[in-house]
C-alpha cells in the first residue's frame, strides 16, 4: 500500500539516519525535490562530543547538543535550544513550500525540548508532502506517536538484519505514495 509518511525507528546506533539519508539521496537522484535535515554525531577522536544538525539541501550545520555549553541536559549532553530554533523551522518551512519529500531526522528527546521544533515538524502531518521521519525508539511523546500511527504512514523498524534493505523500502513506499 502506498504511503506518504515513512517513520523509522530502532535502537540507537542501528543505522536509522544512514538509511534515511541514503533513501533521501536516492529519491533526489531520481529527480524528486528532497529537502530537510538530519543529525550527525560530532566526535573528537573516538569520543562522541555531541550532535549536529545538517541541512540536506545546502549542507549547512548547527550544533544540536554538546557535552558542554548552555541549555537543558539530556543524558550527558546540553541541548542548543537557540540553534535548534533558528535552524530547523527555516528548513521545514522551505521544504513544505518547495519540496516533494522532506527528510526529518530526528524527532527525539533533544529536539522535542523546542516548542518551535514541535510546531514546525507537526506541520508535516497536515501537509500533502511525503516524508521520511526518524523517531526515537521509545516513541512515548504524542508527536512521535502521531508520525508512527499516521493513517497515511508506515512504520519501519531498522534492525541489523534489514538495515541494508530499508533505504530501498523507503524509496518504494514514497514513490508509490506519489503516484
C-alpha positions in Angstrom: 0.0 0.0 0.0 1.5 3.4 -0.9 2.3 5.7 2.0 3.0 9.4 2.3 4.9 9.2 5.6 7.6 6.6 6.4 8.6 6.7 10.0 11.8 4.9 11.0 12.6 3.6 14.5 15.1 1.3 16.0 17.6 1.1 18.8 20.3 3.8 19.0 23.2 3.3 16.6 21.4 0.7 14.4 21.5 2.9 11.2 18.3 4.8 11.1 19.9 8.1 10.0 22.1 6.2 7.5 19.1 4.5 6.0 17.0 7.8 5.9 19.8 9.8 4.3 20.5 7.1 1.7 16.8 7.0 0.8 16.7 10.8 0.5 19.7 10.8 -1.7 18.2 8.1 -3.9 15.0 10.0 -4.2 16.9 13.1 -5.1 18.9 11.2 -7.7 15.6 10.0 -9.3 14.6 13.6 -9.9 12.4 14.4 -6.9 12.8 17.6 -4.9 14.0 16.5 -1.5 14.7 18.8 1.4 15.0 18.6 5.1 17.6 17.9 7.8 19.4 15.1 9.6 21.5 14.7 12.7 25.1 13.5 12.8 27.4 12.6 15.7 30.3 15.0 16.5 33.4 13.3 17.6 36.8 14.2 19.0 38.8 11.1 18.1 36.8 8.1 19.3 34.9 10.2 21.9 31.4 11.4 20.9 31.2 15.1 21.9 27.7 15.8 20.7 25.4 16.0 17.7 25.0 18.5 14.9 22.1 19.1 12.5 22.8 19.1 8.8 20.7 20.9 6.2 20.1 18.3 3.5 19.8 20.9 0.7 22.7 23.2 1.5 25.0 21.2 3.8 24.8 24.0 6.4 25.3 22.8 10.0 24.2 23.7 13.5 25.2 22.2 16.8 22.2 20.3 18.3 23.9 19.3 21.6 27.3 19.0 23.1 29.0 17.8 26.3 29.4 21.5 27.4 27.6 24.8 27.0 24.3 26.2 28.0 21.0 24.5 27.6 18.9 21.8 29.2 20.6 18.5 29.8 19.6 15.2 28.1 21.9 12.5 29.3 25.4 13.9 29.2 24.6 16.5 26.6 23.4 20.1 26.7 20.8 20.9 24.1 21.4 24.1 22.0 17.8 25.3 22.0 18.6 28.6 20.4 20.4 27.0 17.5 17.7 24.4 17.1 15.0 27.0 17.0 16.9 29.1 14.4 17.9 26.2 12.2 15.0 23.7 11.9 11.9 25.9 11.4 13.5 27.6 8.5 14.4 24.3 6.8 10.9 22.8 7.4 9.2 25.9 6.1 11.4 25.9 3.0 10.7 22.1 2.4 7.0 22.4 2.9 7.0 25.2 0.3 9.3 23.8 -2.3 9.9 20.0 -1.9 8.1 16.8 -2.8 9.8 14.9 0.0 11.0 16.1 3.4 13.7 14.4 5.5 13.2 14.9 9.2 15.9 13.2 11.4 15.2 13.0 14.3 12.0 13.6 16.3 13.6 12.7 19.7 14.0 13.9 23.2 16.6 16.6 22.5 14.6 18.1 19.6 11.3 18.0 21.4 12.6 20.4 24.0 12.0 23.2 21.5 8.4 24.4 21.1 9.1 25.8 17.7 10.6 22.5 16.6 7.4 20.8 17.7 5.2 23.3 15.9 7.1 23.2 12.6 7.5 19.4 12.5 3.9 18.9 13.3 3.0 20.8 10.1 4.4 17.8 8.1 1.5 15.7 9.5 -1.1 18.0 8.0 0.7 18.8 4.7 0.5 16.8 1.5 4.3 16.4 1.3 5.8 13.0 1.5 8.1 12.5 4.5 10.9 10.3 5.9 10.8 10.8 9.6 13.2 9.2 12.1 11.6 8.8 15.6 13.3 8.0 18.8 13.0 4.3 19.7 10.9 5.0 22.9 8.2 6.8 21.0 6.5 8.0 24.1 5.8 11.6 23.0 2.4 12.3 21.3 4.2 13.9 18.3 6.3 10.8 17.8 3.2 8.7 18.1 1.4 10.9 15.6 4.1 10.1 13.0 4.2 6.3 13.7 0.4 6.0 13.7 -0.5 8.3 10.9 -3.3 7.0 8.7 -1.1 7.6 5.6 2.0 6.3 7.2 4.2 3.3 7.5 6.4 2.4 10.5 9.6 0.6 9.7 11.9 -0.7 12.4 15.5 -0.7 11.4 17.4 -3.8 12.6 20.8 -5.4 11.9 19.0 -7.9 9.6 17.1 -5.4 7.5 19.1 -2.1 7.6 20.7 -2.6 4.1 17.2 -3.1 2.6 15.4 -0.3 4.4 16.6 2.6 2.1 15.1 0.7 -0.9 11.9 0.0 1.0 11.6 3.7 1.9 12.1 4.7 -1.7 9.5 2.2 -2.9 6.9 3.4 -0.3 7.5 7.1 -1.1 7.5 6.7 -4.9 4.3 4.6 -4.8 2.7 7.2 -2.5 3.5 10.0 -5.0 1.7 8.2 -7.8 
